[in-house]
Amino acid sequence: MSQMTDTPATRRLGRHIPLIVIAVVAVIGSFTLRDYLSFETLRDNREALLAFRDSNYLLVAVAFVALYIVIVAFSLPGAAVASVTGGFLFGLWAGTALNVFAATIGAAAIFLAARAGLGRTLAARLDTSEGAVKRLKTGLHDNEISVLFLLRLVPVVPFFVANLVPALVGVKFRNFLWTTALGIIPGGIVFTSIGVGVAEIFDRGETPDLSLLWAPQVIGPILGLAALAALPIVINAIRGRKGI
């Protein structure tokens, strides 16, 4: 019986399998799960969810975190719904803690999958590049923490993009992990707070308004944190020009 040879090509293909699986599941999920991971599903099942939570709090919390991790790790539709559901089921503070924990673990999973495949190859090429590409790589390395925080704090950056890009350019995993955990807290509080009052919204026959994130009293402080995160980048740029 012949055995498969463990060649370099086979190992390279094996490294890409996790990211390929994520991509395939994400595409399938975008077509098949959109109608299930929705506010309508939460509205129609809210009484049953609350009753089950009251009798099985720990089980519901573990199941919620597991489902949220899968949603983030496979870039499935419904992350916003999951965050709102966290507030609906567990309140503001417990809901925020569970939301942030699950989103961070899910982000770490897709980061590691991307880095093991395309990220390793691309990072190696960036390390051997010259000219503008090398300067970009050096600039990112010098401002890694600030850039990672900006990716989390600026709401215009899709969450899955903020998970993939750092892996593809070779940032340190530990920096990615802790900046993700801290950087998503402001937005996490906003979405969780919407969930806290979602029952009243459903009673009025309305759908949760996620545009709250763009309200001046909400987006203002978040942009302030983003500006604070960008400050080291500006300082380093000024120093570089002046040769300090």
Backbone as CSV, one residue per row, in Angstrom:
resi,resn,N_x,N_y,N_z,CA_x,CA_y,CA_z,C_x,C_y,C_z
1,MET,0.859,-1.193,0.000,0.000,0.000,0.000,0.890,1.235,0.000
2,SER,0.637,2.146,-0.925,1.466,3.343,-1.021,1.059,4.355,0.030
3,GLN,2.026,5.085,0.510,1.782,6.123,1.501,2.030,7.478,0.873
4,MET,1.243,8.457,1.325,1.392,9.808,0.806,2.719,10.401,1.274
5,THR,3.489,10.919,0.347,4.782,11.505,0.670,4.594,12.885,1.273
6,ASP,5.265,13.134,2.397,5.163,14.430,3.069,6.147,15.402,2.419
7,THR,5.775,15.902,1.247,6.639,16.803,0.497,6.401,18.237,0.931
8,PRO,7.329,19.150,0.601,7.100,20.566,0.910,5.803,21.090,0.313
9,ALA,5.470,20.651,-0.908,4.225,21.104,-1.538,3.012,20.644,-0.739
10,THR,3.072,19.407,-0.224,1.968,18.886,0.583,1.820,19.673,1.873
11,ARG,2.947,20.004,2.501,2.900,20.787,3.747,2.348,22.180,3.495
12,ARG,2.746,22.783,2.364,2.224,24.118,2.040,0.717,24.072,1.827
13,LEU,0.257,23.050,1.126,-1.184,22.903,0.909,-1.916,22.696,2.224
14,GLY,-1.314,21.907,3.116,-1.932,21.658,4.411,-2.105,22.922,5.231
15,ARG,-1.137,23.838,5.123,-1.242,25.097,5.871,-2.410,25.955,5.383
16,HIS,-2.796,25.786,4.113,-3.876,26.597,3.566,-5.257,26.030,3.876
17,ILE,-5.323,24.783,4.312,-6.619,24.139,4.510,-7.514,24.889,5.500
18,PRO,-7.019,25.322,6.687,-7.916,26.041,7.605,-8.546,27.280,6.983
19,LEU,-7.754,28.062,6.245,-8.293,29.271,5.638,-9.265,28.933,4.510
20,ILE,-8.981,27.872,3.770,-9.893,27.443,2.710,-11.234,27.012,3.311
21,VAL,-11.176,26.265,4.416,-12.406,25.840,5.086,-13.205,27.044,5.549
22,ILE,-12.525,28.027,6.141,-13.209,29.238,6.599,-13.885,29.951,5.433
23,ALA,-13.171,30.079,4.318,-13.722,30.768,3.151,-14.953,30.043,2.611
24,VAL,-14.876,28.712,2.518,-15.999,27.928,1.991,-17.215,28.050,2.911
25,VAL,-16.996,27.903,4.227,-18.102,28.004,5.184,-18.694,29.409,5.172
26,ALA,-17.844,30.423,5.041,-18.335,31.805,5.007,-19.242,32.032,3.811
27,VAL,-18.845,31.532,2.648,-19.663,31.705,1.439,-20.986,30.962,1.578
28,ILE,-20.926,29.710,2.026,-22.158,28.922,2.187,-23.061,29.569,3.236
29,GLY,-22.457,30.001,4.342,-23.238,30.601,5.414,-23.912,31.893,5.021
30,SER,-23.256,32.678,4.168,-23.841,33.948,3.741,-25.144,33.745,2.974
31,PHE,-25.283,32.586,2.345,-26.497,32.305,1.575,-27.531,31.523,2.375
32,THR,-27.084,30.697,3.313,-28.003,29.785,3.989,-28.436,30.225,5.388
33,LEU,-27.638,31.068,6.038,-27.923,31.409,7.434,-28.464,32.818,7.640
34,ARG,-28.465,33.625,6.576,-28.849,35.024,6.734,-30.257,35.175,7.318
35,ASP,-31.169,34.293,6.936,-32.550,34.412,7.418,-32.717,33.869,8.836
36,TYR,-31.729,33.106,9.316,-31.834,32.520,10.651,-31.127,33.366,11.706
37,LEU,-29.950,33.901,11.365,-29.211,34.741,12.306,-29.647,36.184,12.099
38,SER,-30.867,36.476,12.545,-31.480,37.776,12.279,-32.238,38.267,13.504
39,PHE,-32.600,39.557,13.467,-33.385,40.113,14.566,-34.792,39.515,14.591
40,GLU,-35.295,39.112,13.436,-36.613,38.484,13.386,-36.614,37.165,14.156
41,THR,-35.539,36.393,14.009,-35.421,35.135,14.753,-35.360,35.395,16.251
42,LEU,-34.604,36.426,16.651,-34.527,36.785,18.069,-35.889,37.216,18.589
43,ARG,-36.598,38.022,17.808,-37.932,38.493,18.227,-38.902,37.334,18.391
44,ASP,-38.904,36.401,17.439,-39.868,35.306,17.467,-39.575,34.287,18.565
45,ASN,-38.331,34.240,19.054,-37.950,33.223,20.042,-37.530,33.819,21.379
46,ARG,-37.806,35.090,21.577,-37.267,35.749,22.777,-37.820,35.166,24.072
47,GLU,-39.111,34.837,24.117,-39.683,34.301,25.348,-39.080,32.936,25.680
48,ALA,-38.920,32.109,24.668,-38.334,30.781,24.886,-36.882,30.901,25.326
49,LEU,-36.150,31.852,24.747,-34.750,32.047,25.121,-34.628,32.508,26.567
50,LEU,-35.478,33.431,26.969,-35.423,33.934,28.340,-35.784,32.829,29.337
51,ALA,-36.793,32.031,29.007,-37.191,30.942,29.904,-36.079,29.903,30.037
52,PHE,-35.453,29.575,28.923,-34.365,28.593,28.963,-33.165,29.153,29.703
53,ARG,-32.886,30.462,29.517,-31.773,31.093,30.243,-32.011,31.044,31.750
54,ASP,-33.243,31.314,32.171,-33.554,31.352,33.598,-33.358,29.991,34.262
55,SER,-33.567,28.918,33.515,-33.436,27.578,34.101,-32.083,26.931,33.809
56,ASN,-31.327,27.509,32.849,-30.031,26.920,32.473,-29.032,28.037,32.143
57,TYR,-28.780,28.906,33.110,-27.992,30.110,32.820,-26.598,29.766,32.296
58,LEU,-25.888,28.899,32.992,-24.517,28.577,32.605,-24.472,27.905,31.229
59,LEU,-25.396,26.979,30.995,-25.443,26.290,29.700,-25.712,27.277,28.572
60,VAL,-26.641,28.187,28.778,-26.961,29.187,27.752,-25.756,30.093,27.501
61,ALA,-25.058,30.484,28.570,-23.882,31.345,28.415,-22.796,30.652,27.603
62,VAL,-22.537,29.382,27.907,-21.508,28.619,27.177,-21.929,28.433,25.718
63,ALA,-23.195,28.093,25.488,-23.686,27.898,24.116,-23.627,29.198,23.328
64,PHE,-23.975,30.298,23.982,-23.930,31.607,23.322,-22.508,31.958,22.901
65,VAL,-21.554,31.779,23.810,-20.159,32.083,23.496,-19.658,31.198,22.356
66,ALA,-19.991,29.914,22.399,-19.552,28.996,21.348,-20.114,29.409,19.989
67,LEU,-21.404,29.758,19.952,-22.023,30.171,18.694,-21.410,31.466,18.182
68,TYR,-21.154,32.402,19.079,-20.564,33.680,18.690,-19.153,33.459,18.128
69,ILE,-18.384,32.591,18.748,-17.037,32.288,18.247,-17.113,31.733,16.831
70,VAL,-18.043,30.825,16.587,-18.202,30.245,15.246,-18.581,31.324,14.241
71,ILE,-19.494,32.223,14.612,-19.920,33.295,13.714,-18.726,34.158,13.311
72,VAL,-17.902,34.532,14.286,-16.758,35.396,13.992,-15.675,34.624,13.243
73,ALA,-15.344,33.428,13.703,-14.253,32.661,13.105,-14.517,32.335,11.641
74,PHE,-15.790,32.118,11.295,-16.129,31.763,9.913,-16.754,32.938,9.154
75,SER,-16.672,34.148,9.741,-17.187,35.362,9.097,-18.618,35.176,8.619
76,LEU,-19.450,34.565,9.448,-20.847,34.330,9.104,-21.676,35.588,9.352
77,PRO,-22.804,35.729,8.671,-23.679,36.861,8.961,-24.274,36.710,10.357
78,GLY,-24.515,37.818,11.025,-25.175,37.744,12.319,-24.349,38.168,13.505
79,ALA,-23.146,38.734,13.284,-22.327,39.165,14.427,-23.023,40.269,15.211
80,ALA,-23.640,41.220,14.505,-24.346,42.302,15.194,-25.533,41.753,15.973
81,VAL,-26.254,40.808,15.374,-27.379,40.182,16.065,-26.898,39.456,17.312
82,ALA,-25.767,38.784,17.212,-25.215,38.068,18.362,-24.863,39.034,19.488
83,SER,-24.260,40.165,19.139,-23.896,41.149,20.163,-25.133,41.690,20.866
84,VAL,-26.164,41.999,20.097,-27.417,42.482,20.683,-28.042,41.398,21.553
85,THR,-27.984,40.165,21.099,-28.531,39.048,21.873,-27.806,38.890,23.199
86,GLY,-26.505,39.147,23.208,-25.754,39.092,24.459,-26.304,40.052,25.494
87,GLY,-26.622,41.260,25.068,-27.219,42.232,25.984,-28.616,41.830,26.408
88,PHE,-29.379,41.286,25.475,-30.757,40.864,25.747,-30.796,39.748,26.786
89,LEU,-29.881,38.798,26.673,-29.905,37.637,27.562,-29.187,37.854,28.886
90,PHE,-28.093,38.616,28.868,-27.224,38.653,30.047,-27.040,40.043,30.654
91,GLY,-27.666,41.057,30.104,-27.510,42.392,30.657,-26.264,43.077,30.126
92,LEU,-26.068,44.328,30.526,-25.001,45.142,29.946,-23.615,44.616,30.260
93,TRP,-23.307,44.399,31.527,-21.918,44.101,31.881,-21.552,42.643,31.588
94,ALA,-22.407,41.696,32.002,-22.127,40.296,31.677,-22.204,40.083,30.166
95,GLY,-23.162,40.735,29.520,-23.299,40.610,28.071,-22.091,41.154,27.332
96,THR,-21.594,42.318,27.775,-20.406,42.894,27.149,-19.199,41.980,27.333
97,ALA,-19.032,41.453,28.551,-17.893,40.558,28.816,-17.950,39.317,27.929
98,LEU,-19.122,38.710,27.799,-19.261,37.516,26.958,-19.068,37.858,25.484
99,ASN,-19.620,38.996,25.059,-19.465,39.418,23.662,-17.996,39.649,23.310
100,VAL,-17.302,40.374,24.161,-15.900,40.697,23.893,-15.044,39.439,23.914
101,PHE,-15.290,38.566,24.903,-14.516,37.324,24.989,-14.715,36.468,23.738
102,ALA,-15.968,36.264,23.342,-16.255,35.411,22.182,-15.703,36.013,20.898
103,ALA,-15.882,37.323,20.719,-15.387,37.970,19.503,-13.866,37.904,19.426
104,THR,-13.202,38.039,20.563,-11.738,37.975,20.590,-11.240,36.579,20.226
105,ILE,-11.866,35.545,20.782,-11.463,34.170,20.468,-11.726,33.861,18.996
106,GLY,-12.873,34.287,18.487,-13.171,34.066,17.079,-12.195,34.777,16.170
107,ALA,-11.838,36.016,16.538,-10.866,36.782,15.753,-9.507,36.100,15.778
108,ALA,-9.117,35.566,16.942,-7.836,34.876,17.056,-7.808,33.638,16.168
109,ALA,-8.933,32.942,16.077,-8.991,31.727,15.259,-8.759,32.046,13.786
110,ILE,-9.433,33.072,13.276,-9.264,33.398,11.860,-7.888,34.003,11.603
111,PHE,-7.338,34.725,12.587,-5.982,35.262,12.456,-4.975,34.125,12.303
112,LEU,-5.066,33.122,13.171,-4.119,32.016,13.138,-4.267,31.198,11.850
113,ALA,-5.512,31.030,11.384,-5.727,30.294,10.136,-5.117,31.038,8.957
114,ALA,-5.298,32.359,8.942,-4.751,33.161,7.838,-3.229,33.211,7.899
115,ARG,-2.672,33.347,9.097,-1.216,33.436,9.225,-0.549,32.119,8.850
116,ALA,-1.184,30.998,9.176,-0.598,29.699,8.854,-0.531,29.466,7.355
117,GLY,-1.467,30.081,6.613,-1.499,29.885,5.176,-0.897,31.053,4.425
118,LEU,-1.763,31.913,3.916,-1.313,33.045,3.104,-0.413,33.985,3.879
119,GLY,-0.696,34.143,5.180,0.073,35.095,5.968,1.548,34.762,6.038
120,ARG,1.870,33.499,6.193,3.275,33.098,6.280,4.004,33.396,4.967
121,THR,3.348,33.085,3.854,3.964,33.321,2.546,4.131,34.807,2.281
122,LEU,3.070,35.576,2.538,3.116,37.005,2.258,4.109,37.716,3.166
123,ALA,4.123,37.353,4.453,5.053,37.979,5.387,6.502,37.721,4.970
124,ALA,6.784,36.507,4.487,8.140,36.187,4.026,8.522,37.053,2.825
125,ARG,7.579,37.267,1.943,7.857,38.106,0.773,8.065,39.567,1.170
126,LEU,7.272,40.028,2.145,7.448,41.405,2.610,8.814,41.587,3.253
127,ASP,9.281,40.573,3.981,10.590,40.668,4.643,11.731,40.794,3.644
128,THR,11.557,40.221,2.462,12.629,40.266,1.460,12.405,41.360,0.415
129,SER,11.345,42.150,0.575,11.054,43.198,-0.403,11.912,44.424,-0.151
130,GLU,11.994,45.256,-1.149,12.751,46.497,-1.054,11.845,47.675,-1.404
131,GLY,12.382,48.865,-1.299,11.670,50.067,-1.726,10.467,50.391,-0.860
132,ALA,9.361,50.770,-1.524,8.167,51.236,-0.822,7.562,50.134,0.037
133,VAL,7.599,48.907,-0.448,7.035,47.785,0.320,7.803,47.586,1.616
134,LYS,9.120,47.683,1.550,9.934,47.527,2.755,9.663,48.657,3.742
135,ARG,9.500,49.880,3.227,9.196,51.012,4.118,7.840,50.833,4.781
136,LEU,6.870,50.296,4.009,5.552,50.034,4.578,5.642,49.004,5.691
137,LYS,6.399,47.942,5.455,6.569,46.896,6.462,7.246,47.459,7.711
138,THR,8.282,48.282,7.521,8.989,48.881,8.655,8.074,49.819,9.434
139,GLY,7.297,50.626,8.695,6.383,51.552,9.351,5.325,50.831,10.156
140,LEU,4.809,49.731,9.633,3.825,48.956,10.363,4.441,48.338,11.616
141,HIS,5.662,47.846,11.492,6.332,47.240,12.646,6.575,48.275,13.740
142,ASP,6.964,49.482,13.345,7.252,50.527,14.326,5.986,51.041,15.012
143,ASN,4.841,50.909,14.353,3.581,51.441,14.894,2.525,50.345,15.035
144,GLU,2.973,49.135,15.310,2.075,47.979,15.284,0.889,48.137,16.229
145,ILE,1.144,48.513,17.451,0.072,48.622,18.441,-0.945,49.676,18.022
146,SER,-0.457,50.837,17.587,-1.355,51.918,17.191,-2.224,51.522,16.006
147,VAL,-1.621,50.867,15.015,-2.381,50.445,13.834,-3.443,49.416,14.213
148,LEU,-3.093,48.479,15.083,-4.050,47.464,15.495,-5.224,48.089,16.244
149,PHE,-4.945,49.051,17.105,-6.026,49.740,17.809,-6.918,50.504,16.842
150,LEU,-6.313,51.159,15.854,-7.099,51.903,14.873,-8.029,50.986,14.087
151,LEU,-7.541,49.813,13.732,-8.375,48.861,13.002,-9.612,48.475,13.805
152,ARG,-9.481,48.446,15.129,-10.610,48.075,15.980,-11.521,49.258,16.290
153,LEU,-10.936,50.416,16.459,-11.717,51.554,16.919,-12.471,52.271,15.805
154,VAL,-11.891,52.316,14.602,-12.536,53.031,13.499,-13.650,52.150,12.945
155,PRO,-14.917,52.553,13.066,-16.046,51.680,12.712,-16.150,51.343,11.229
156,VAL,-15.446,52.078,10.363,-15.591,51.838,8.926,-14.835,50.592,8.484
157,VAL,-14.003,50.032,9.334,-13.231,48.840,8.977,-14.033,47.598,9.354
158,PRO,-14.455,46.766,8.370,-15.201,45.539,8.705,-14.387,44.643,9.641
159,PHE,-15.083,43.955,10.517,-14.406,43.171,11.549,-13.531,42.083,10.936
160,PHE,-14.025,41.415,9.894,-13.237,40.321,9.316,-11.984,40.849,8.626
161,VAL,-12.051,42.079,8.112,-10.865,42.692,7.502,-9.816,42.969,8.579
162,ALA,-10.281,43.460,9.723,-9.361,43.735,10.829,-8.766,42.452,11.401
163,ASN,-9.371,41.311,11.128,-8.819,40.033,11.559,-7.810,39.486,10.557
164,LEU,-8.074,39.690,9.276,-7.241,39.106,8.228,-5.979,39.907,7.947
165,VAL,-6.130,41.223,7.814,-4.999,42.060,7.391,-3.788,41.908,8.315
166,PRO,-3.951,41.991,9.642,-2.772,41.829,10.514,-2.064,40.488,10.317
167,ALA,-2.845,39.421,10.082,-2.228,38.111,9.873,-1.433,38.081,8.581
168,LEU,-1.917,38.763,7.564,-1.278,38.727,6.256,0.000,39.555,6.207
169,VAL,0.144,40.511,7.120,1.354,41.339,7.102,2.310,40.991,8.229
170,GLY,1.992,39.945,8.992,2.960,39.408,9.947,3.070,40.091,11.289
171,VAL,1.956,40.665,11.811,2.045,41.271,13.141,2.136,40.169,14.194
172,LYS,2.594,40.524,15.376,2.729,39.551,16.464,1.349,39.148,16.977
173,PHE,1.165,37.856,17.203,-0.134,37.356,17.639,-0.525,37.929,18.997
174,ARG,0.433,38.020,19.926,0.083,38.525,21.261,-0.402,39.970,21.193
175,ASN,0.202,40.774,20.319,-0.255,42.145,20.157,-1.644,42.192,19.528
176,PHE,-1.852,41.326,18.540,-3.174,41.245,17.914,-4.233,40.876,18.946
177,LEU,-3.916,39.925,19.815,-4.901,39.402,20.760,-5.331,40.455,21.772
178,TRP,-4.356,41.114,22.416,-4.756,42.036,23.476,-5.308,43.352,22.929
179,THR,-4.845,43.787,21.773,-5.434,45.004,21.196,-6.856,44.738,20.698
180,THR,-7.111,43.513,20.244,-8.477,43.152,19.860,-9.389,43.176,21.076
181,ALA,-8.953,42.531,22.153,-9.779,42.447,23.360,-10.115,43.831,23.914
182,LEU,-9.143,44.730,23.910,-9.396,46.073,24.429,-10.079,46.972,23.402
183,GLY,-9.673,46.831,22.143,-10.167,47.745,21.117,-11.629,47.572,20.779
184,ILE,-12.193,46.381,20.978,-13.599,46.175,20.632,-14.540,46.466,21.801
185,ILE,-13.997,46.819,22.958,-14.855,47.085,24.119,-15.812,48.256,23.882
186,PRO,-15.357,49.418,23.361,-16.310,50.528,23.171,-17.490,50.157,22.281
187,GLY,-17.214,49.587,21.125,-18.298,49.172,20.243,-19.138,48.066,20.858
188,GLY,-18.475,47.167,21.605,-19.194,46.089,22.257,-20.203,46.600,23.267
189,ILE,-19.836,47.629,24.002,-20.759,48.223,24.983,-21.975,48.807,24.280
190,VAL,-21.751,49.471,23.137,-22.855,50.076,22.400,-23.842,49.012,21.934
191,PHE,-23.334,47.964,21.272,-24.226,46.926,20.761,-24.923,46.178,21.897
192,THR,-24.197,45.924,22.972,-24.803,45.224,24.104,-25.895,46.068,24.744
193,SER,-25.672,47.374,24.842,-26.679,48.261,25.434,-27.954,48.288,24.597
194,ILE,-27.810,48.163,23.282,-28.995,48.065,22.426,-29.781,46.812,22.787
195,GLY,-29.058,45.724,23.033,-29.712,44.470,23.393,-30.456,44.538,24.713
196,VAL,-29.951,45.353,25.654,-30.601,45.463,26.960,-32.035,45.975,26.815
197,GLY,-32.245,46.880,25.874,-33.582,47.455,25.681,-34.318,46.907,24.480
198,VAL,-33.853,45.771,23.941,-34.432,45.274,22.694,-35.860,44.760,22.880
199,ALA,-36.215,44.298,24.073,-37.576,43.801,24.298,-38.599,44.912,24.060
200,GLU,-38.305,46.104,24.571,-39.214,47.229,24.368,-39.296,47.601,22.889
201,ILE,-38.181,47.493,22.194,-38.171,47.793,20.755,-39.067,46.814,20.011
202,PHE,-38.974,45.534,20.349,-39.817,44.525,19.707,-41.284,44.760,20.041
203,ASP,-41.568,45.158,21.275,-42.955,45.405,21.679,-43.581,46.532,20.864
204,ARG,-42.756,47.455,20.405,-43.270,48.561,19.583,-43.361,48.161,18.112
205,GLY,-42.970,46.927,17.812,-43.022,46.471,16.439,-41.883,47.001,15.584
206,GLU,-40.789,47.394,16.233,-39.662,47.970,15.516,-38.485,46.998,15.488
207,THR,-37.467,47.370,14.715,-36.219,46.607,14.633,-35.110,47.415,15.293
208,PRO,-34.198,46.792,16.036,-33.105,47.542,16.668,-32.375,48.437,15.682
209,ASP,-32.135,49.677,16.087,-31.493,50.662,15.226,-29.992,50.670,15.501
210,LEU,-29.231,50.012,14.636,-27.786,49.928,14.833,-27.076,51.207,14.435
211,SER,-27.815,52.164,13.873,-27.195,53.451,13.529,-26.827,54.236,14.780
212,LEU,-27.232,53.727,15.948,-26.850,54.385,17.209,-25.344,54.538,17.304
213,LEU,-24.604,53.617,16.692,-23.138,53.679,16.740,-22.618,54.983,16.152
214,TRP,-23.396,55.585,15.223,-22.948,56.801,14.552,-23.499,58.069,15.211
215,ALA,-24.255,57.910,16.309,-24.740,59.088,17.018,-23.555,59.872,17.583
216,PRO,-23.628,61.216,17.560,-22.483,62.029,18.002,-21.986,61.673,19.398
217,GLN,-22.914,61.409,20.317,-22.495,61.116,21.689,-21.808,59.769,21.816
218,VAL,-21.953,58.919,20.797,-21.306,57.603,20.803,-20.042,57.614,19.958
219,ILE,-20.171,58.091,18.721,-19.026,58.054,17.815,-17.940,59.038,18.238
220,GLY,-18.335,60.119,18.923,-17.357,61.119,19.357,-16.266,60.531,20.247
221,PRO,-16.649,59.901,21.374,-15.622,59.297,22.236,-14.804,58.215,21.539
222,ILE,-15.450,57.417,20.656,-14.718,56.366,19.953,-13.675,56.972,19.024
223,LEU,-14.055,58.034,18.309,-13.091,58.701,17.436,-11.990,59.371,18.251
224,GLY,-12.340,59.823,19.465,-11.318,60.381,20.346,-10.285,59.335,20.725
225,LEU,-10.758,58.114,21.025,-9.828,57.015,21.314,-8.992,56.674,20.080
226,ALA,-9.634,56.751,18.904,-8.903,56.475,17.665,-7.796,57.505,17.449
227,ALA,-8.105,58.769,17.732,-7.097,59.823,17.591,-5.954,59.610,18.570
228,LEU,-6.287,59.164,19.776,-5.256,58.890,20.775,-4.367,57.737,20.310
229,ALA,-4.990,56.711,19.704,-4.218,55.582,19.198,-3.320,56.000,18.041
230,ALA,-3.772,56.978,17.252,-3.003,57.423,16.085,-1.871,58.370,16.463
231,LEU,-1.893,58.911,17.676,-0.895,59.900,18.086,0.537,59.386,17.969
232,PRO,0.843,58.160,18.421,2.232,57.673,18.258,2.666,57.601,16.802
233,ILE,1.743,57.275,15.895,2.083,57.219,14.475,2.495,58.594,13.986
234,VAL,1.732,59.619,14.378,2.036,60.997,13.975,3.382,61.433,14.542
235,ILE,3.615,61.122,15.828,4.878,61.511,16.469,6.057,60.846,15.783
236,ASN,5.931,59.553,15.489,7.020,58.837,14.805,7.261,59.388,13.413
237,ALA,6.187,59.781,12.731,6.344,60.350,11.394,7.081,61.679,11.444
238,ILE,6.731,62.519,12.436,7.406,63.815,12.596,8.882,63.633,12.944
239,ARG,9.144,62.699,13.846,10.521,62.416,14.225,11.329,61.908,13.049
240,GLY,10.702,61.062,12.229,11.389,60.529,11.076,11.767,61.602,10.085
241,ARG,10.867,62.562,9.863,11.150,63.640,8.929,12.242,64.568,9.432
242,LYS,12.236,64.746,10.771,13.233,65.661,11.351,14.535,64.961,11.698
243,GLY,14.541,63.628,11.565,15.744,62.876,11.883,16.039,62.817,13.366
244,ILE,14.979,62.895,14.191,15.176,62.873,15.647,15.495,61.456,16.121
